[in-house]
Amino acid sequence: MPATKFLKEQLEKSSAQDNQLAMKWPKIDWEVSEAVSKQLNEKISIYGSGGVFKAFETEFKTYHGAKSSYALLHNSGTNALHALFFAAGLMPGDEIIFPVYTFHATCSPSMHFGIKPVFCDATENGTISARAIENEITTRTKAVVVTHIWGTPCDMATIASVLKQRPHILLFEDCSHAHGAKINGQHVGTFGDGAAWSLQGQKIVTGGEGGITLTKHADFHYRQLIFGHYNKRCKLEIPTDHHLHHFALTGAGLKNRAHPLAIAIALSQLRQLPTFHAWKTRYANQMTVNLANIPFLDLPPLSDESGGGIQPAWYAYIMRFKAAKAPRGLTRERFVEELQAKGLMDVDIPRSTGLLHREPLYNRPQELLPWLYRRDFEIVNDDRFFAEAKAFYDEPVKLPVYATKEEQWATDRYVEVILDVASSWMED
């Protein structure tokens, strides 16, 4: 069955009898099905770095213009970050700077090293503030972790400038939302000492579950191997004269290997990423242009479709609902409910991505990890220190951004319904 016809049928199935529109991702087309079938007949477990693992890691580095870096697959984005933190040699008492507004997995693995999370406020687009980073640096700061939240690149030039005067502080990027994002032609994930991407179900490049890291440091790569890829791959890639080679058989006792079937799916997605990104950019711009006159919605800026400047990944399209400008009686929750009632089932208020200082794992870790944290451990746990992040958390309405030519009609439908609902309130 031709890919275009297959996709069209899948999209038609996504619209239920009540005209409900729910995004199907990933697109399980004939190429994905063929890739999985082929892998089933080759290997369903890979102990080293060959086959589909080698293909994905090599093509991932090439796509990011990082052929000399080290790529390593993992079984999740969370474990990819965990491996990076192990590679960094984090120790109890080290301070790690994180964005306060992010998904918890950006930070949660680091707590197993006994570190102190230091949270920073956001800028108006939800990404970590470079000024806040600079204000939080102390003599105990070991690393800074940034998240390109919702696919929007952080201000890496300013962040790099802050850290240039402090070369002992490591810089890590959480790119789990940001497959394909660029800043002036440079891919996110290539600005610091290491980066991690999720390959989980809803991500732009997905295998259902999985993760991958990039680093330019050989020792970071070897330590990641020891952390969760014991035996064959450690023996193959860690030099025999390296001190970690002695641990090759057992590693550190954990297993982070990805599943070949997941990576077969993800490889098919990776090869389509430039096309996905081009259509996502086009559809995001369409929404920004067509919804611009709704006074109570702040929209993302237009993105240069020629590929210059700031290029978000468009993992999601985030509108900020401005209650002070909304018609009387219209709340964010009511607005979302009405959009969903008209069939836009993926419109969402994203609550799982939130303000981390409020979570007990970070402000009361001694209850869960008493062998790592003293009873008197504390962090800044006050919304007043994170005013921009709180404002961003309180306002977003999240929309999907479609990724294929065949989904033009779906984007048109989103624009039509949003305009219809907004207009009905503005006319009252």
C-alpha positions as CSV (number, residue, x, y, z in Angstrom):
1,M,0.0,0.0,0.0
2,P,1.5,3.4,-0.9
3,A,2.6,5.5,2.0
4,T,0.4,8.4,1.2
5,K,-2.8,6.3,1.0
6,F,-1.8,4.5,4.2
7,L,-1.4,7.8,6.0
8,K,-4.6,9.2,4.7
9,E,-6.5,6.1,6.0
10,Q,-4.9,6.4,9.4
11,L,-5.8,10.1,9.6
12,E,-9.4,9.3,8.6
13,K,-9.6,6.7,11.3
14,S,-8.4,9.3,13.9
15,S,-11.6,11.2,13.4
16,A,-14.4,9.5,15.3
17,Q,-18.1,9.6,14.5
18,D,-18.5,12.8,16.6
19,N,-15.9,14.6,14.5
20,Q,-13.3,14.1,17.2
21,L,-9.7,14.9,16.1
22,A,-7.0,13.0,17.9
23,M,-3.4,12.9,16.7
24,K,-2.0,9.5,16.0
25,W,1.8,9.4,16.7
26,P,4.0,7.9,15.5
27,K,2.6,7.3,12.0
28,I,2.7,3.5,11.7
29,D,3.1,3.4,7.9
30,W,4.3,0.6,5.7
31,E,8.0,1.7,6.1
32,V,7.8,1.4,9.9
33,S,6.0,-1.9,9.7
34,E,8.7,-3.2,7.3
35,A,11.5,-2.0,9.5
36,V,10.0,-3.8,12.5
37,S,9.4,-7.0,10.5
38,K,13.0,-6.9,9.2
39,Q,14.4,-6.4,12.7
40,L,12.3,-9.3,14.0
41,N,13.9,-11.5,11.5
42,E,17.4,-10.3,12.4
43,K,17.8,-9.8,16.1
44,I,15.6,-8.9,19.0
45,S,18.5,-8.3,21.4
46,I,21.8,-6.6,20.6
47,Y,24.7,-6.9,23.1
48,G,27.2,-4.8,21.3
49,S,27.0,-1.7,19.1
50,G,26.1,-3.3,15.7
51,G,23.1,-3.6,13.5
52,V,20.3,-1.1,14.0
53,F,22.1,0.4,17.1
54,K,25.1,1.3,15.0
55,A,22.9,2.7,12.2
56,F,20.9,4.9,14.6
57,E,23.8,6.2,16.6
58,T,25.8,7.0,13.4
59,E,23.0,8.7,11.6
60,F,22.0,10.6,14.8
61,K,25.5,12.0,15.1
62,T,25.6,12.9,11.4
63,Y,22.3,14.7,11.5
64,H,23.5,16.8,14.4
65,G,26.8,17.7,12.7
66,A,28.6,15.9,15.5
67,K,30.4,13.0,13.7
68,S,33.3,13.2,16.1
69,S,31.1,12.9,19.2
70,Y,30.0,9.8,21.0
71,A,26.4,8.7,20.7
72,L,24.9,6.0,23.0
73,L,21.4,4.5,23.0
74,H,19.5,3.9,26.3
75,N,16.2,2.4,27.2
76,S,14.6,5.7,28.1
77,G,15.4,9.4,28.1
78,T,15.3,9.4,31.9
79,N,18.0,6.7,32.0
80,A,19.9,8.6,29.4
81,L,20.1,11.6,31.7
82,H,20.9,9.3,34.6
83,A,23.9,8.0,32.7
84,L,25.1,11.5,31.9
85,F,24.9,12.4,35.6
86,F,26.9,9.3,36.5
87,A,29.4,10.2,33.8
88,A,29.8,13.6,35.3
89,G,30.9,12.1,38.6
90,L,28.3,13.8,40.7
91,M,28.9,13.5,44.5
92,P,26.7,14.2,47.5
93,G,26.6,17.9,48.3
94,D,27.3,19.0,44.7
95,E,25.0,21.7,43.5
96,I,23.3,21.3,40.1
97,I,21.4,24.1,38.6
98,F,18.1,23.2,36.9
99,P,15.2,25.0,35.4
100,V,12.3,25.1,37.9
101,Y,9.9,24.7,35.0
102,T,10.5,21.4,33.3
103,F,9.4,17.8,33.3
104,H,10.6,16.1,36.5
105,A,12.9,13.6,34.7
106,T,15.2,16.5,33.9
107,C,16.2,16.5,37.5
108,S,15.0,13.3,39.2
109,P,17.8,10.9,38.3
110,S,20.4,13.3,39.8
111,M,18.8,12.9,43.2
112,H,20.2,9.4,43.4
113,F,23.7,10.9,43.7
114,G,22.8,13.0,46.7
115,I,23.1,16.3,44.9
116,K,21.4,19.6,45.9
117,P,19.1,20.8,43.1
118,V,19.2,24.5,42.7
119,F,16.2,25.7,40.7
120,C,16.2,28.8,38.4
121,D,13.4,31.0,37.2
122,A,12.3,31.1,33.5
123,T,12.2,33.6,30.8
124,E,8.9,34.7,29.2
125,N,9.1,31.7,26.8
126,G,9.4,29.1,29.6
127,T,13.1,28.3,29.1
128,I,15.7,28.8,31.9
129,S,16.9,32.3,32.5
130,A,20.6,32.9,31.9
131,R,20.6,35.7,34.5
132,A,19.0,33.4,37.1
133,I,21.7,30.8,36.4
134,E,24.4,33.4,37.0
135,N,22.8,34.5,40.2
136,E,22.7,30.9,41.5
137,I,26.3,29.8,40.9
138,T,28.3,29.1,44.0
139,T,31.6,27.4,44.8
140,R,29.7,24.1,45.0
141,T,28.1,24.3,41.5
142,K,29.1,21.3,39.5
143,A,26.8,21.5,36.5
144,V,24.1,23.5,34.8
145,V,21.2,21.5,33.1
146,V,19.0,23.3,30.6
147,T,15.7,22.1,29.0
148,H,14.6,23.1,25.6
149,I,11.1,23.0,26.9
150,W,8.3,22.2,24.4
151,G,10.9,22.3,21.7
152,T,11.9,25.9,22.2
153,P,15.7,26.4,22.3
154,C,17.1,28.1,25.4
155,D,19.3,31.3,25.0
156,M,22.4,29.2,24.6
157,A,24.6,32.1,23.6
158,T,24.0,34.0,26.8
159,I,24.2,30.8,28.9
160,A,27.5,29.9,27.3
161,S,28.8,33.4,27.9
162,V,27.9,33.0,31.6
163,L,29.8,29.7,31.8
164,K,32.7,30.7,29.7
165,Q,34.2,32.4,32.8
166,R,33.7,29.2,34.8
167,P,35.0,26.4,32.6
168,H,34.9,23.9,35.5
169,I,31.1,24.0,35.5
170,L,29.6,21.4,33.1
171,L,26.7,22.2,30.8
172,F,24.1,19.5,29.9
173,E,21.1,19.8,27.6
174,D,17.8,18.0,28.0
175,C,16.6,17.8,24.4
176,S,13.7,15.4,25.0
177,H,11.2,17.9,23.4
178,A,13.6,19.3,20.9
179,H,14.5,16.9,18.1
180,G,15.5,19.0,15.2
181,A,15.6,22.3,16.9
182,K,18.4,24.7,15.9
183,I,19.9,28.1,16.8
184,N,21.5,29.8,13.8
185,G,22.1,26.5,12.1
186,Q,23.5,24.7,15.1
187,H,21.5,21.9,16.6
188,V,20.5,21.9,20.2
189,G,22.4,19.2,22.0
190,T,25.7,20.2,20.7
191,F,26.4,23.3,22.8
192,G,27.7,21.7,26.0
193,D,29.4,18.7,27.5
194,G,26.6,16.3,26.9
195,A,22.9,16.1,25.9
196,A,20.1,13.6,26.2
197,W,17.0,13.0,24.1
198,S,13.9,10.9,24.8
199,L,12.6,8.5,22.2
200,Q,9.4,7.9,24.2
201,G,6.0,7.5,22.5
202,Q,4.9,11.1,21.8
203,K,8.3,12.5,21.0
204,I,9.1,13.7,17.5
205,V,11.5,10.9,17.0
206,T,10.1,7.9,18.8
207,G,10.5,4.2,19.2
208,G,7.8,3.9,21.9
209,E,10.5,3.9,24.6
210,G,14.2,4.8,24.4
211,G,16.7,7.5,24.8
212,I,20.0,8.6,23.4
213,T,23.0,10.8,24.5
214,L,25.6,12.8,22.8
215,T,28.9,13.8,24.3
216,K,32.2,15.1,23.0
217,H,34.1,13.6,25.9
218,A,35.5,10.1,25.5
219,D,35.6,9.5,29.3
220,F,31.9,10.5,29.6
221,H,31.1,7.9,27.0
222,Y,33.1,5.2,28.7
223,R,31.5,5.9,32.1
224,Q,28.0,5.8,30.5
225,L,28.9,2.4,29.0
226,I,30.0,1.2,32.5
227,F,26.9,2.5,34.0
228,G,24.4,0.5,32.0
229,H,25.9,-1.4,29.1
230,Y,28.0,-4.0,30.7
231,N,30.0,-6.8,29.1
232,K,30.4,-6.9,25.3
233,R,29.9,-3.2,24.4
234,C,32.2,-2.2,27.3
235,K,34.9,-4.6,26.1
236,L,34.6,-3.5,22.5
237,E,34.7,0.3,23.1
238,I,36.6,1.0,26.3
239,P,40.4,0.9,25.6
240,T,42.2,-2.0,27.3
241,D,44.6,0.5,29.0
242,H,41.8,2.6,30.4
243,H,41.2,2.2,34.1
244,L,37.4,1.5,33.5
245,H,38.2,-1.5,31.3
246,H,38.6,-3.7,34.4
247,F,34.9,-3.2,35.1
248,A,33.8,-4.2,31.6
249,L,32.2,-7.5,32.5
250,T,29.9,-6.3,35.4
251,G,29.8,-2.5,34.7
252,A,28.2,-0.7,37.6
253,G,25.6,-3.4,37.8
254,L,22.8,-1.7,35.9
255,K,21.3,-2.4,32.4
256,N,20.2,0.5,30.2
257,R,20.3,-1.2,26.8
258,A,17.6,-0.2,24.3
259,H,15.3,-2.7,22.5
260,P,16.2,-3.2,18.9
261,L,12.5,-3.2,17.8
262,A,12.1,0.3,19.4
263,I,15.2,1.5,17.6
264,A,14.1,0.2,14.3
265,I,11.0,2.3,14.7
266,A,13.0,5.3,15.8
267,L,15.4,5.0,12.9
268,S,12.6,5.2,10.5
269,Q,11.4,8.4,12.3
270,L,14.9,9.9,12.4
271,R,15.2,9.5,8.6
272,Q,12.0,11.5,8.2
273,L,12.9,14.2,10.8
274,P,13.8,17.0,8.2
275,T,10.5,16.5,6.5
276,F,8.7,16.4,9.9
277,H,10.4,19.6,11.0
278,A,9.5,21.4,7.7
279,W,5.8,20.6,8.0
280,K,5.7,21.3,11.8
281,T,7.3,24.8,11.1
282,R,4.8,25.5,8.4
283,Y,1.8,24.5,10.5
284,A,3.0,26.3,13.6
285,N,3.4,29.5,11.5
286,Q,-0.1,28.9,10.1
287,M,-1.6,28.9,13.6
288,T,0.4,32.0,14.7
289,V,-0.8,34.0,11.6
290,N,-4.4,32.9,11.7
291,L,-4.9,33.2,15.5
292,A,-3.1,36.5,15.9
293,N,-6.2,38.6,16.5
294,I,-7.5,36.7,19.5
295,P,-6.7,39.2,22.2
296,F,-6.6,36.8,25.1
297,L,-4.0,34.4,23.5
298,D,-0.3,35.1,23.4
299,L,1.2,33.0,20.6
300,P,4.7,31.8,19.7
301,P,6.6,34.0,17.3
302,L,6.8,33.1,13.6
303,S,9.6,30.7,12.7
304,D,11.9,31.3,9.7
305,E,10.8,28.5,7.2
306,S,14.2,28.9,5.4
307,G,15.9,27.5,8.4
308,G,17.6,30.5,9.9
309,G,17.6,32.1,13.3
310,I,15.8,30.3,16.2
311,Q,14.2,27.0,14.9
312,P,11.9,25.4,17.5
313,A,11.3,21.7,17.2
314,W,7.5,22.3,17.6
315,Y,7.0,19.3,19.9
316,A,4.0,21.3,21.0
317,Y,2.4,24.6,20.2
318,I,2.0,26.6,23.4
319,M,-0.5,29.4,23.6
320,R,-0.6,31.5,26.8
321,F,-4.1,32.3,28.0
322,K,-4.2,35.8,29.3
323,A,-7.1,35.9,31.8
324,A,-7.0,39.7,32.2
325,K,-7.7,40.1,28.5
326,A,-10.3,37.3,28.3
327,P,-14.1,38.0,28.0
328,R,-15.9,37.9,31.3
329,G,-16.6,34.4,32.4
330,L,-14.1,32.7,30.1
331,T,-11.4,30.9,32.0
332,R,-8.5,28.8,30.6
333,E,-10.3,25.7,31.7
334,R,-13.6,26.7,30.1
335,F,-11.8,27.5,26.9
336,V,-10.1,24.1,26.7
337,E,-13.3,22.3,27.6
338,E,-15.1,24.0,24.7
339,L,-12.3,23.2,22.2
340,Q,-12.4,19.6,23.3
341,A,-16.2,19.5,23.0
342,K,-15.9,20.6,19.4
343,G,-13.6,17.6,18.7
344,L,-10.0,19.0,19.4
345,M,-9.2,16.1,21.7
346,D,-5.5,16.8,22.1
347,V,-5.9,20.4,23.4
348,D,-4.5,20.2,26.9
349,I,-3.5,22.1,30.0
350,P,0.0,20.6,30.7
351,R,0.1,20.0,34.4
352,S,2.7,17.2,34.5
353,T,5.3,19.7,33.3
354,G,5.4,22.0,36.2
355,L,7.3,23.8,39.0
356,L,9.8,21.3,40.5
357,H,10.5,23.1,43.7
358,R,7.0,22.1,44.8
359,E,7.6,18.4,44.5
360,P,8.6,16.4,47.6
361,L,11.3,14.5,45.8
362,Y,13.3,17.7,45.7
363,N,12.1,19.6,48.9
364,R,11.9,16.5,51.1
365,P,14.2,13.9,49.6
366,Q,15.3,12.7,53.1
367,E,11.9,11.0,53.4
368,L,12.6,8.9,50.3
369,L,16.4,8.7,50.2
370,P,17.4,8.9,53.8
371,W,20.8,7.4,53.2
372,L,21.7,10.3,50.9
373,Y,20.0,13.3,52.5
374,R,20.2,14.7,56.1
375,R,17.1,15.5,58.0
376,D,17.8,19.2,57.9
377,F,18.1,19.3,54.0
378,E,16.2,22.1,52.4
379,I,15.9,24.1,49.2
380,V,14.2,27.3,48.2
381,N,10.5,26.3,48.2
382,D,8.6,29.5,47.5
383,D,6.8,30.5,44.4
384,R,7.8,34.1,44.8
385,F,11.4,33.3,43.7
386,F,10.1,31.8,40.4
387,A,7.6,34.5,39.3
388,E,8.2,34.1,35.5
389,A,8.1,30.3,35.7
390,K,4.9,30.4,37.7
391,A,3.3,32.8,35.3
392,F,4.2,30.5,32.4
393,Y,2.9,27.4,34.3
394,D,-0.4,29.2,35.0
395,E,-1.2,30.2,31.4
396,P,-0.3,27.5,28.8
397,V,-2.8,25.8,26.5
398,K,-1.0,23.1,24.6
399,L,-1.9,22.1,21.0
400,P,-0.4,19.3,18.8
401,V,1.7,20.3,15.8
402,Y,1.2,18.0,12.9
403,A,4.2,16.7,10.9
404,T,3.1,15.5,7.5
405,K,1.7,16.9,4.3
406,E,-1.5,14.8,4.6
407,E,-2.3,16.6,7.9
408,Q,-3.0,20.0,6.4
409,W,-6.7,19.5,6.9
410,A,-6.2,18.7,10.6
411,T,-4.3,22.0,11.1
412,D,-7.0,23.8,9.2
413,R,-9.6,22.3,11.5
414,Y,-7.7,23.4,14.6
415,V,-7.6,27.0,13.3
416,E,-11.3,26.9,12.4
417,V,-12.4,25.6,15.8
418,I,-10.2,27.9,17.9
419,L,-11.4,30.9,15.9
420,D,-15.0,29.8,16.2
421,V,-14.9,29.3,20.0
422,A,-13.0,32.6,20.6
423,S,-15.3,34.5,18.3
424,S,-18.4,33.2,20.1
425,W,-17.1,34.7,23.4
426,M,-15.9,38.0,21.9
427,E,-19.3,38.6,20.3
428,D,-21.2,38.2,23.5
